[in-house]
Amino acid sequence: MTSFLKFDLSSVEAELGAPASDRLISGNPEFRTWNLEEAGGALYAGIWEATPGKGRIVYDEWEYFHILSGHSIVTEEGHEPVHLRAGDSMVLRPGFKGIWEVVETTRKDYVIRL
């Protein structure tokens, strides 16, 4: 086994999902997640994609992500909206509460630490 991982979407089946009904604000977003790494149940890395829609998000975990394509707007409660497009990166810390709006189908790579 090698000590590196190349992100290769052909190596894993996408998990399909959607926001919980109590978190959905508008639209009918669908998610596809390719979880490519899971380390000890506490660290995850992969690719996530969502179609347009808007929902509430609450983070108990720490997440770093980098937008690969699309356009989303993330708004933390009590703060100004942040527009995210290809090339943008962000960290969401535990305790983050806000709204994620996918304006144009968005794909990001991510690393999540529980």
N, C-alpha and C positions, 0 to 999 in steps of 0.2 A: 504494500500500500504506500502511496506517495503522501507527502506532507503538504500538498497544495490541492486546491479545488478550482477548476475552471468552470465558470458558469455556462452550462450546456443544457438548454431547455429540452433537448431531445432525450436527455437521460432520465427525465422524471415526468410523470403525468401531472397536468395542472389540476389543482383542487378548485372546484367551482363554489361560489358563495355569493352572499348578498348581505346588506346590513340588516340587523334585527329590526323588526317592524316598529318597535318603540324608539328606535334611533333615526329612522327615515324621516326626512323633512320634505323632500321632493324628488321626483323622477322615479326611475326603476333601475338603479345601478346594479350591475353584475360584476363580480370579482373573479379573477383567475389568479391563483397563487402557485408558483413553482417553488416549493421549499427545497433548496438544494443542500442545505447543511443544517444538522441538528446536533448540538454538542451538549451532552449531559442533561438534556431537558431544560437548559437555562440559556442557550444561545441558538439563534436561528438566523439563516441567511438565505436569500433567494430573490425572486422577481415577483412583483405584484402588479396587476393591471386592473383598472376599473373603468366602466363605461359611465357616461354622464349621470349625475344625480347629486343629491346633497343629504348629508347626515351628520348626526352628533357623534363625536369621538371622545373617549375617555381613556387615558393611558395610565396603566399601573406599571408598565414596563418602560425601558429606555429603548429608543429606536433612532438609528441613523439611516437616512435614505438619500438617494440621488435620483433625480428625475431624468428618465431616459427619453421620454416623449410625452406629448400632450400638454394640457394646461389645467391646473387645479388651483383652488384658493383655499388656504388654511387660515382660520380665524380663531385665535385663542380668546376665551371669554374675557371681555374687558379690554381687548387690544384691537389694533387695526388689522384688516385682512392682509395676508401675504400671498402674492401671486407667484406660483411656481411653474416653471417651464423647463424644457430640456436643458440640462447643465446645472440646474440649481440643486443644492444640497441643504439638508436641515437635520437637526436633532430635536426629537420630542422627548421630554423628560417625564419621569413618573409624576403624576399629578396634573398633567396637561388635560384641559377640558376645552372643547371648542367644536368647531364645525369644519368638516372637509367637504368642499364642493368640487366635483369633477366637472369642469366646463367642457373639456375635450378629452376623449379617452386618454387616460394617463397610465404610463408604465414607469415603475421605479424599481431600482434594486434596493435591498434593505439588509440591515443587520439589527436584530432585536436581542436584547439581554433582559432576562426576567429578574 
